[in-house]
Amino acid sequence: MIILSQRKLEEQTREKSLSVVTSSAITGFFGGAFWGTLGFLANVFHFTDIHPNVILEPWSLGDWKTGWIGTTLSIFFLGLFGIVAAYIYYFTLKKFENFWVGIFYGLALFLFVFFILNPLFPSLNPITELTKNTIITTLCLFVLFGVFIGYSISYDYHEMLREKGQAMEGKGEE
């Protein structure tokens, strides 16, 4: 009977672990698409000079990328890159239950994109040539993305640990 309970607990733990990883992917996709959409709106209202279509520049040719199809596809790709960012956070920082970690993660992503990946995007000016509005708006979007990813993933992870701890306590009472 005890062996059966342990197996059941292990299966539940594996299922919950899988769901936290899956939840991280969903959070990353939604975060990338949502904050990418807000970045698009910030561009429309002239808060930033950076359009989400900049992400298509290294891979696509043609004028379609500047229209609505390019914008939609760009936001989708930002969602995919959001999954990558969420997995990086999950595998490295999930144990931290503090929003400051998310702020610094978003700042690190900003620095990575604007200093390391900048040469991949021909229309993305170096940070020294961007306007103050563009820098501040873009930095805020990255920080908000980092906080969203960080807080969501850390919450899911710690909630899974709490449930696992409660299941272990329940097992000890039998």
C-alpha positions in Angstrom: 0.0 0.0 0.0 2.8 2.4 0.8 4.7 1.5 -2.4 1.5 2.3 -4.3 1.1 5.7 -2.6 4.8 6.5 -3.4 4.3 5.7 -7.1 1.1 7.8 -7.2 3.0 10.7 -5.5 5.9 10.4 -8.0 3.4 10.4 -11.0 1.7 13.5 -9.6 5.0 15.2 -9.1 6.1 14.4 -12.7 2.8 15.6 -14.0 3.1 18.8 -12.0 6.7 19.3 -13.1 5.7 18.9 -16.7 2.9 21.4 -16.2 5.2 24.0 -14.7 7.5 23.6 -17.7 4.5 23.8 -20.1 3.2 26.7 -18.1 6.5 28.5 -18.5 6.3 28.1 -22.3 2.8 29.4 -22.4 3.8 32.3 -20.1 6.8 33.1 -22.4 4.7 33.0 -25.5 2.0 35.2 -24.1 4.5 37.6 -22.6 6.5 37.9 -25.8 3.3 38.4 -27.9 1.6 40.8 -25.4 4.7 43.0 -24.8 5.5 42.9 -28.5 2.0 44.1 -29.2 2.4 46.9 -26.7 5.8 47.7 -28.4 3.9 48.0 -31.7 1.4 50.3 -30.1 4.2 52.4 -28.6 5.7 52.7 -32.2 2.3 53.7 -33.6 2.0 56.4 -31.0 5.6 57.5 -31.5 6.9 56.6 -28.1 9.6 54.5 -29.8 11.2 54.4 -33.2 11.6 50.6 -33.1 8.9 48.6 -34.9 8.4 44.9 -34.1 9.1 44.1 -37.8 12.8 44.7 -37.1 12.9 41.0 -35.9 12.2 39.9 -39.5 15.1 41.8 -41.1 17.8 39.1 -40.8 15.5 36.4 -42.4 13.1 37.8 -44.9 13.0 39.7 -48.1 10.2 41.6 -49.6 7.9 44.5 -48.8 5.3 42.3 -47.1 7.2 42.4 -43.9 6.4 46.1 -43.4 2.6 45.5 -43.7 0.1 43.9 -41.4 1.3 40.4 -42.3 4.8 41.3 -41.3 3.6 42.9 -38.0 1.5 39.9 -37.2 4.3 37.5 -38.0 6.8 39.6 -36.0 4.5 39.5 -32.9 4.2 35.7 -33.3 8.1 35.4 -33.5 8.4 37.7 -30.4 6.1 35.1 -28.7 8.5 32.3 -29.7 11.5 34.2 -28.5 9.5 34.8 -25.3 9.4 31.0 -24.8 13.2 30.9 -25.1 13.5 33.7 -22.6 11.0 32.0 -20.2 13.0 28.7 -20.4 16.2 30.5 -19.7 14.5 32.1 -16.6 13.0 28.8 -15.6 16.2 26.8 -15.7 18.4 29.5 -14.0 16.3 31.8 -11.8 13.0 30.1 -10.9 14.0 29.7 -7.2 14.0 33.5 -6.6 10.7 34.8 -5.3 11.4 38.5 -5.7 10.3 40.9 -8.4 13.7 42.5 -8.4 15.1 39.4 -10.1 12.6 39.9 -12.9 13.5 43.6 -13.2 17.2 42.7 -13.6 16.3 39.8 -16.0 14.4 42.3 -18.2 17.4 44.7 -18.0 19.8 41.9 -19.0 17.6 41.0 -22.0 17.5 44.7 -23.0 21.3 44.9 -22.8 21.7 41.6 -24.7 19.4 42.7 -27.6 20.9 46.2 -27.9 24.6 45.4 -27.4 25.0 41.8 -28.5 22.3 41.2 -31.1 22.3 44.7 -32.5 24.4 43.8 -35.6 21.8 41.3 -36.7 19.2 44.0 -37.2 20.3 46.6 -39.9 17.6 49.1 -39.1 18.2 49.0 -35.4 20.4 51.9 -34.6 23.1 51.6 -31.9 21.8 52.6 -28.5 23.9 55.8 -28.6 21.9 57.0 -31.7 18.4 56.2 -30.3 16.2 59.0 -28.9 15.5 59.2 -25.1 11.9 58.2 -25.6 12.9 55.1 -27.6 15.4 54.0 -25.0 13.1 54.6 -22.0 10.0 53.0 -23.6 11.9 50.0 -24.9 13.7 49.5 -21.6 10.4 49.7 -19.7 8.9 47.1 -22.0 11.8 44.8 -21.5 11.7 45.3 -17.7 7.9 44.6 -17.6 8.4 41.5 -19.7 11.1 40.3 -17.3 8.9 41.0 -14.3 6.0 39.2 -15.9 8.1 36.2 -16.8 9.9 36.1 -13.5 7.0 36.5 -11.2 4.8 34.0 -13.2 7.4 31.3 -13.4 8.6 31.7 -9.8 5.0 31.6 -8.5 4.2 28.4 -10.5 7.5 26.8 -9.3 6.9 27.7 -5.6 3.3 26.7 -5.8 4.3 23.3 -7.1 6.8 22.9 -4.2 4.1 23.8 -1.7 1.7 21.2 -3.2 4.5 18.7 -3.2 5.2 19.5 0.5 1.5 19.2 1.4 1.3 15.8 -0.4 4.4 14.6 1.5 2.8 15.8 4.8 -0.4 13.9 3.9 1.6 10.8 3.3 3.3 11.0 6.7 -0.1 11.1 8.5 -1.2 7.7 7.1 
